Amino acid sequence: MIRFTKITASIGPSCETRETLTRMIKAGVNICRLNFSHETGPSQGAKIDMIREVSEKLNIPVAIVVDIQGPKHRIGNFETENHYPLKAGQKFILDSDPTPGNENRVHLPDIDVMKSLNIGDRVLLNDGKIELKVDSVFDDKIETTVIRGNEIWSRRGFNLPDTDIDTEILTAKDKADLEYAITKNPDYVAVSFVQRAEDVANVRDFINARTSHPIKIIAKIERPNAVERITDIANAADAIMIARGDLAVELPFEQVPAVSRKIIRECRKLNRPVIMATQMLSSMVHSEFPTRAEISDVANAAYLRVDSTMTSEETTIGDNPVNVIETMNKILTYSDTDTLENPSDWLRIDNVPENDWSRSVASMAHLNKAVAIVVFARDTEIATQIACRRPDIPIVAVCGDNVVANQLSLLRGVFTICDDYLFGQRLAFESVRQFGIGIGKLVIVDDDKISLRTLD
């Protein structure tokens, strides 16, 4: 069976040896994510070099995603206790005083946040377990009432679900991280806490001013205002990541599945790959087997036809990252070929014109019972558009450029091969045979030429 949904693996201490990484890629990893929130500079650069070397040795294209931290907001430190209990109904102050806090107040280091908060806005701490409501706003402090209490600790991050924060998308740390990261020519940069299309444009300008390498941008959707502006943000970005962790804090958690479906559908209309992230197999940090709920979560992502599912702690710090990838591969492979799913669902995408050329290619393949669509890919555009129509047959992308092959590794149902000879001679049949695809008809796309041929 062929797996259509791709696997993005977060790389960390548990899987940063050459042997483990090799086994993970053999087990099914298509994209490697490096989180610059935890490590930066040469240590991450060494991992990028190793991924490239293993990918080349195995002759398996692998996309590399550099995930930058973004404007993660945190409160200041407390006095010697380091933490205090907050009780519902009590008053609590966030202020500009850098001295250690206590049970009545704490420092709010970000002046941008201080200026952006309004009366009635919520401030959520400790993954939403603490909720503060803004009562008064002054130049040097914010007075709040505790709506939901818990222990509050030093340097904890917080979420502002009701607030548009007037802040730069790239912090000083992000700029330094990106300056280094782009020297390693990653395939994608994932941008955290995107609020608007201009955030994506600003990151693109920063990258383009420093390199001519075609780095693509993934916008991480973590805030309600980003969901509201998903069309503009998706148009500005090259791909979308649904970061369900922060999203489930800032939105009522029961809304996250429906919001995720909305984002996926919008991305398919706009020809944007989409990654489903957060806690997909998190019990496998220490467990050998996933929970039944996790199995259903991964399978449901395949049924929703996302481009990729993603691992986090289960591969970065987990006991057995190879087992995690093998498990995800099994679930996705079976779900992708589940005959109970309607194979013609991709034909009924809202607002995609009937004369859309990529729909026509997919329909041509479907109606002729083709065994594959072969795309001779000079860049990622044509294969991306066809993949976003979600045909239920493989798309074999024959590339003459490693960068194109790596970047296409993110797309659902796209099987990439980088071979100058196959690409230059336009050898469709020889390319398809490398993936074990059976005898039958091929739809071949070469620039603006589309043809139907029989593989025998």
C-alpha positions in Angstrom: 0.0 0.0 0.0 1.1 3.6 -0.7 0.9 6.3 1.9 -0.3 9.6 0.7 -0.2 11.7 3.9 3.3 12.8 4.7 5.0 12.7 8.1 6.8 15.7 9.7 9.1 14.7 12.5 10.5 17.2 15.1 14.2 16.5 15.6 15.6 16.7 19.1 17.9 15.0 21.6 16.3 11.5 21.2 16.8 11.4 17.4 19.8 13.5 16.5 22.2 10.6 15.9 22.9 9.5 12.4 21.7 5.9 13.0 18.4 7.0 14.6 17.7 9.6 11.9 18.5 7.0 9.2 16.0 4.6 10.7 13.4 7.3 11.0 13.6 8.4 7.4 13.5 4.7 6.3 10.4 4.3 8.5 8.6 7.1 6.7 9.8 10.6 7.6 9.3 13.1 4.8 10.0 16.4 6.6 12.3 17.2 9.4 11.4 20.1 11.7 14.1 21.9 13.8 12.6 24.0 16.6 14.8 27.1 17.2 12.9 27.8 20.4 15.1 25.3 22.2 18.4 25.2 20.3 20.0 27.7 17.9 23.1 28.2 15.8 25.7 25.6 15.0 24.1 22.8 17.0 21.0 23.1 14.7 23.2 23.6 11.7 25.0 20.3 12.4 21.6 18.6 12.4 20.7 20.2 9.0 24.0 18.9 7.6 23.3 15.4 8.9 19.8 15.3 7.5 21.1 16.3 4.1 23.8 13.7 4.2 21.4 10.9 5.3 18.8 12.0 2.7 21.4 11.9 -0.1 22.8 8.5 1.0 19.3 7.0 1.1 18.3 8.8 -2.1 15.1 9.9 -0.3 14.2 13.6 -0.7 13.5 15.1 2.7 12.3 18.7 3.4 13.9 20.7 6.2 11.7 23.1 8.2 13.3 25.7 10.5 10.7 26.7 13.1 11.5 30.1 14.7 10.1 31.0 18.1 8.3 34.2 17.3 7.0 36.8 19.8 6.3 34.5 22.7 5.3 36.7 25.6 6.3 35.9 29.2 5.7 37.4 32.6 8.7 38.3 34.8 10.1 36.7 37.9 8.7 36.3 41.4 10.4 36.7 44.7 12.1 33.9 46.5 9.0 31.7 46.5 9.2 31.7 42.7 5.4 31.0 42.5 2.2 32.1 44.2 -1.4 30.8 44.2 -4.0 33.0 42.5 -7.6 32.7 43.6 -10.7 33.5 41.7 -12.0 37.0 42.5 -8.7 38.5 43.7 -7.0 41.5 42.0 -3.7 41.1 40.3 -1.5 43.7 38.6 0.8 43.4 35.5 3.2 46.3 35.5 6.4 47.8 34.1 8.4 47.5 37.4 11.2 45.0 36.8 11.6 44.0 40.4 10.5 40.5 41.4 6.8 40.0 41.8 4.6 38.7 44.6 1.0 37.5 45.3 -0.3 40.9 44.2 1.8 41.8 41.0 4.4 40.8 38.5 6.5 42.4 35.8 5.2 42.5 32.3 8.4 43.0 30.2 6.7 43.5 26.8 5.8 47.2 26.3 3.9 46.2 23.1 1.6 44.1 25.2 1.0 46.8 27.7 0.0 49.2 24.9 -2.2 46.7 23.2 -4.4 45.4 26.1 -7.9 46.9 26.5 -10.5 46.7 29.2 -12.3 43.4 29.1 -9.5 41.5 27.4 -8.4 38.1 28.8 -4.9 37.1 29.8 -4.4 33.4 29.9 -1.5 31.7 31.7 -0.4 28.2 32.4 -2.0 26.8 29.2 -5.3 28.6 30.1 -5.5 27.2 33.6 -5.3 30.8 34.9 -7.6 33.5 33.4 -7.2 37.2 34.2 -9.7 39.8 33.0 -8.4 43.4 32.4 -10.2 46.0 34.6 -8.1 49.1 34.0 -5.3 50.1 31.7 -2.6 52.7 32.6 0.7 53.7 31.0 2.7 51.7 33.5 0.4 48.9 34.7 -2.6 46.7 33.9 -5.1 46.0 36.7 -6.9 42.6 36.4 -9.3 40.3 38.2 -8.6 36.6 38.5 -11.5 34.7 36.9 -9.9 31.3 37.1 -7.1 30.6 39.6 -4.1 28.3 39.9 -0.4 28.6 40.8 1.4 31.3 38.9 5.2 30.7 38.3 8.1 32.9 37.1 8.7 33.4 33.4 5.6 31.6 32.3 4.3 32.4 28.8 0.8 33.8 28.4 -1.9 34.1 25.7 -4.0 37.0 24.7 -7.0 35.6 22.7 -8.9 38.9 22.5 -6.0 41.2 21.7 -4.3 42.3 18.5 -0.7 42.9 19.6 1.0 45.7 17.7 4.4 44.0 17.7 7.1 42.9 15.1 6.7 39.3 14.0 10.5 38.8 14.3 12.1 39.4 17.7 15.8 40.1 18.1 16.3 36.4 18.8 14.4 35.4 15.7 16.4 37.7 13.5 19.7 36.2 14.8 18.3 32.7 14.4 17.2 33.4 10.8 20.5 35.1 9.9 22.2 31.8 10.7 19.5 29.4 9.5 19.3 30.8 6.0 23.0 30.1 5.5 22.1 26.4 5.7 19.5 26.7 2.9 16.4 25.2 4.6 13.4 24.3 2.5 10.9 26.0 4.7 10.8 28.6 7.6 7.9 28.2 10.0 6.7 31.5 11.5 5.2 31.4 14.9 2.3 33.6 16.2 1.3 35.0 12.8 -1.5 37.5 13.1 -1.8 39.0 9.7 -0.6 38.6 6.1 1.8 41.5 6.6 3.7 39.3 9.2 4.4 36.8 6.5 5.5 39.5 4.0 7.9 40.9 6.5 9.6 37.6 7.1 9.8 37.0 3.3 11.4 40.4 2.9 13.9 39.6 5.6 14.8 36.3 4.0 14.9 37.7 0.4 17.3 40.5 1.5 19.8 37.9 2.6 19.6 35.0 0.2 18.5 34.1 -3.3 17.8 30.5 -2.2 14.0 29.8 -2.7 13.0 29.3 0.9 9.3 28.8 1.4 7.3 30.1 4.4 4.9 28.2 6.6 2.5 30.3 8.6 1.6 28.8 12.0 -2.0 29.4 12.9 -2.1 29.7 16.7 -4.4 32.7 17.4 -8.1 33.5 16.8 -7.3 36.6 14.7 -5.2 34.4 12.4 -8.1 32.1 11.9 -10.3 35.1 11.0 -7.7 36.2 8.5 -6.9 32.7 7.2 -7.5 33.5 3.5 -5.2 36.5 3.5 -2.5 34.7 5.5 -2.7 31.6 3.3 -2.4 33.7 0.2 0.7 35.4 1.6 2.3 32.1 2.8 3.5 29.0 1.0 2.0 26.6 3.5 0.0 26.5 6.7 0.6 24.7 10.0 -2.4 24.2 12.4 -0.7 24.6 15.7 -3.5 23.1 17.9 -1.6 23.7 21.2 -1.9 27.4 21.5 -5.0 27.4 19.3 -6.8 25.3 21.9 -5.8 27.7 24.7 -6.9 30.9 22.8 -10.1 29.4 21.4 -12.7 27.4 23.3 -11.2 23.9 23.0 -14.4 22.4 21.5 -14.1 24.7 18.5 -10.6 23.5 17.5 -11.8 20.5 15.3 -14.2 22.6 13.4 -11.7 25.5 13.0 -9.1 23.0 11.8 -11.5 21.7 9.1 -12.2 25.2 8.0 -8.5 25.9 7.6 -7.9 22.7 5.7 -10.7 23.4 3.3 -9.5 27.0 2.7 -5.9 25.8 2.1 -7.1 23.3 -0.6 -9.0 26.1 -2.4 -5.9 28.3 -2.3 -3.4 25.6 -3.3 -1.6 25.7 0.0 -0.2 22.6 1.8 -1.4 22.2 5.4 0.3 20.5 8.3 -1.7 19.1 11.3 0.3 19.5 14.5 0.3 19.0 18.3 0.0 16.0 20.5 -0.8 13.5 17.7 1.0 10.6 19.5 2.1 12.4 22.7 1.5 9.3 24.9 4.3 7.6 23.0 6.9 9.9 24.7 7.1 7.0 27.1 4.6 4.4 25.9 5.2 1.7 23.3 1.7 2.0 22.0 -0.6 5.0 21.2 -3.9 5.6 22.8 -7.1 4.7 20.9 -7.9 8.4 20.8 -4.5 9.2 19.3 -5.0 6.6 16.6 -8.3 8.2 15.7 -6.7 11.6 15.7 -4.0 10.6 13.2 -6.5 8.7 11.1 -8.9 11.6 11.0 -6.2 13.9 9.8 -5.7 11.5 6.9 -9.5 11.4 6.3 -9.4 15.2 6.2 -6.6 14.9 3.6 -4.1 17.1 5.2 -0.7 17.1 3.6 1.2 16.1 6.6 0.8 15.1 10.3 3.5 16.1 12.7 5.3 14.7 15.8 6.6 16.9 18.6 7.9 15.6 22.0 7.3 12.0 21.0 10.3 12.2 18.7 12.3 15.0 20.2 12.6 13.6 23.8 10.7 10.3 23.5 12.0 6.9 24.4 11.6 5.4 20.9 11.2 7.9 18.1 11.6 5.2 15.4 8.7 3.3 16.9 6.6 6.6 16.8 7.3 7.0 13.1 6.6 3.4 12.3 3.3 3.7 14.2 2.2 6.9 12.5 3.2 5.4 9.1 0.9 2.3 9.8 -2.1 4.5 10.8 -1.7 6.8 7.8 -1.1 4.1 5.3 -4.2 2.2 6.3 -6.4 5.4 6.6 -5.2 6.7 3.2 -6.5 3.5 1.5 -9.7 3.1 3.5 -12.3 2.2 1.0 -15.1 3.6 3.2 -13.9 7.1 2.3 -15.5 8.6 -0.8 -12.7 8.7 -3.5 -14.5 11.5 -5.4 -14.6 14.0 -2.5 -11.9 16.1 -4.1 -14.2 16.8 -7.0 -16.6 18.8 -4.8 -14.4 21.6 -3.5 -16.3 24.8 -2.9 -15.4 27.8 -5.0 -12.9 25.9 -7.2 -14.1 26.6 -10.8 -15.2 23.6 -12.9 -12.7 24.7 -15.6 -9.8 24.9 -13.1 -6.9 23.3 -15.0 -5.6 21.3 -12.0 -9.1 19.9 -11.4 -9.3 18.9 -15.0 -6.0 17.0 -14.7 -7.2 15.2 -11.6 -10.6 14.5 -13.2 -8.9 13.2 -16.4 -6.8 10.8 -14.3 -9.9 9.7 -12.2 -12.2 9.1 -15.2 -9.5 7.2 -17.2 -8.6 5.1 -14.1 -5.0 6.2 -14.4 -2.4 4.6 -12.1 -0.4 7.8 -11.7 -0.1 11.4 -12.7 3.5 12.2 -13.7 4.6 15.8 -13.4 8.0 17.0 -14.9 8.6 19.6 -12.2 10.8 22.6 -13.0 9.4 24.2 -9.8 6.8 23.3 -7.2 3.8 25.2 -8.7 2.2 22.6 -11.0 2.5 19.6 -8.7 1.2 21.7 -5.8 -1.9 22.8 -7.6 -2.7 19.2 -8.7 -2.0 17.8 -5.2 -4.4 20.3 -3.6 -7.2 18.8 -5.7 -6.5 15.6 -3.7 -6.6 12.9 -6.5 -6.6 9.4 -5.0 -3.8 8.3 -7.2 -0.1 9.0 -6.8 1.5 12.1 -8.3 5.0 11.3 -9.4 7.1 14.5 -9.5 10.2 14.1 -11.6 12.7 16.8 -10.8 16.1 18.0 -12.0 16.7 20.1 -8.9 17.1 18.8 -5.3 15.5 21.9 -3.8 12.3 21.3 -5.8 12.3 17.6 -4.9 12.7 18.4 -1.2 10.1 21.0 -1.1 7.5 18.8 -2.8 8.1 16.2 -0.1 5.6 18.1 2.0 2.7 17.6 -0.4 0.1 14.9 0.1 0.3 12.2 -2.6 3.4 13.6 -4.3 6.2 11.1 -4.7 9.4 12.9 -5.7 12.4 11.7 -7.6 15.4 13.9 -8.4 17.2 12.6 -11.5 18.7 14.8 -14.2 18.5 12.0 -16.8 14.9 11.0 -16.2 13.9 14.7 -16.0 15.9 15.8 -19.1 14.7 12.8 -21.2 11.2 13.1 -19.9 11.1 9.3 -19.1 7.7 9.0 -17.4 7.4 5.2 -17.4 10.9 4.6 -16.0 10.1 7.2 -13.2 6.9 5.5 -12.2 8.4 2.1 -12.0 10.7 3.3 -9.3 7.8 3.6 -6.9 6.4 0.1 -7.7 3.3 1.5 -9.4 1.5 -1.1 -11.5 0.7 -1.3 -15.2 -2.0 1.1 -16.5 -2.6 4.6 -17.9 -0.5 7.6 -17.0 -1.6 11.3 -17.2 1.6 13.2 -18.0 2.0 16.9 -17.3 5.0 18.7 -18.9 4.7 22.5 -18.5 1.4 23.3 -20.4 1.2 20.0 -22.2 -1.0 17.3 -20.8 -1.2 13.8 -22.4 -2.6 10.3 -21.6 -0.4 7.3 -22.2 -0.5 3.6 -21.3 2.2 2.0 -19.1 2.7 -1.6 -20.1 
